[in-house]
Amino acid sequence: MNALLLYMFKSTLCVSMLYAIYWFFLRRETFFQWNRCYLLSMVLFAGFFPLLPLRLTFSYPMAPVAVMLEPVMITPEKVAQTLLTKLQWIEVVAVVYMTGVLLLFLRLCLQLIQLQLIIRRYGVMDRQGHRVVFLDRGYAPFSFFNLIFINESVVSTNSFPTILEHEQIHIRQYHTLDMILIELATIFQWFNPVIWMAGMEMKSIHEYLADEGVLQNGTSRSTYQQMILEEAMGIRVNSLTNNFNVSLLKKRITMMTKSKSKTWAKSKVFIALPVLMVLLFILTARSYSNSKAMNDTGARVQAPVQLLSDPDPVVQNKQKQQTQIKYTPVDTSQLIYKNVEKMPSYPGGDEARLKFLIENIKYPEAAIKNNVQGKVFMSFIVRADGSVTDVKVMRGIGGGCDEEALRVVKLMPKWTPGMNKGKPVDVAFVLPIKFAFDGHKKEEPKK
């Protein structure tokens, strides 16, 4: 789930930044094919680039530290607040997102079924070298792949050849493929208003291209404008079709009368290059320490971990005496990896790790009796074979909590090891385990 959320974030960022370039610099230009290619490239880039295993590295000095894992909350009642909170928001997001995806996918299926039913009902005829479906309802003329759908009442009018020509341009330029691509992108990014705007803009560009083609073939501009006004009341079938009228009359007429953009205006598309460089940096950049301890075998460094005073409340027993805090320094002679291309992962993910610890760590009776609570900091290393070794209590709180945390952490199953330069490596972790009475200090009984 975390990987999906990261992908959606990256993809949404790509679409939003690249569409901003189009909106401010390209949409008013009359280079319609360029704009069409730009929008298609934008959608494809946003869909596939976040999936590429690219890594742009840069170095700077950094003190070596181990990886700090998310804290685990342990209570006598096993109220796993950390786990529950994390699971709840992830589950809610997942359910809402997948519901939107499912609904829009069903809409796509229904649109395809609708077109299939129309074709079955009216049949396909060959007219002037075109495959035409003649309708008896007030649909506006439209095309879908190599089929032209048109009301049979238009056949006897003078506008019939022009309408056929208009729709044939949609067919020759494969505009239906554009709309299906945009529709698929909308399904997976339904929450992003930018992708909806891109879809509407693509429909406009298709109509501009068809209008441009008709006028270039010799049709009078005034006659053609009158014709599209007459067709303005037609019913639109669905969002997949290239309709003769898509409620763009004012914009289409404006584009017909607008002076052609200067050739140099095409260079505006290169404004996207610095944006692409920024996206490349954001989506692929990672850092590594250039410590002197690094060598050709990888970023192997000595990684001592130092813990300062605990910000949590002071842990006390019934006699109001401070519980002794045990401190075990990490073995600084242990060579571990600080940064790796792929971090180790617990089988089933972080949720499974938290669940395992919460279900197996028991709040010691002695700690409950003596009102002992606080954080136990554990350190361990996930080896290249996935095994968990060198489990130590870095700082404890006593009352049996340290021993219990040590016992359960040692029971963790093998992880999927970290990878660096294509080889499994050792990675060190620090794990805070918080023992608490419902998340706050238990009240002392009054004597």
Secondary structure as UniProt FT lines:
FT   HELIX           2..21
FT   HELIX           22..26
FT   TURN            27..28
FT   HELIX           32..48
FT   HELIX           49..51
FT   STRAND          56..60
FT   STRAND          67..68
FT   STRAND          72..74
FT   TURN            76..77
FT   HELIX           81..122
FT   STRAND          125..127
FT   TURN            128..129
FT   STRAND          130..135
FT   STRAND          142..144
FT   TURN            145..146
FT   STRAND          147..151
FT   HELIX           152..154
FT   TURN            155..156
FT   TURN            158..159
FT   HELIX           160..172
FT   TURN            173..174
FT   HELIX           175..188
FT   TURN            189..191
FT   HELIX           193..216
FT   TURN            217..218
FT   HELIX           221..230
FT   TURN            231..233
FT   TURN            239..240
FT   STRAND          242..243
FT   HELIX           249..257
FT   HELIX           263..271
FT   HELIX           272..284
FT   STRAND          285..289
FT   TURN            292..293
FT   TURN            296..297
FT   STRAND          300..302
FT   TURN            318..319
FT   TURN            332..333
FT   STRAND          335..337
FT   TURN            347..348
FT   HELIX           350..360
FT   HELIX           365..369
FT   TURN            370..371
FT   STRAND          374..382
FT   TURN            384..385
FT   STRAND          388..395
FT   TURN            399..400
FT   HELIX           401..410
FT   STRAND          418..420
FT   TURN            421..422
FT   STRAND          423..425
FT   STRAND          427..435
FT   TURN            438..439
//
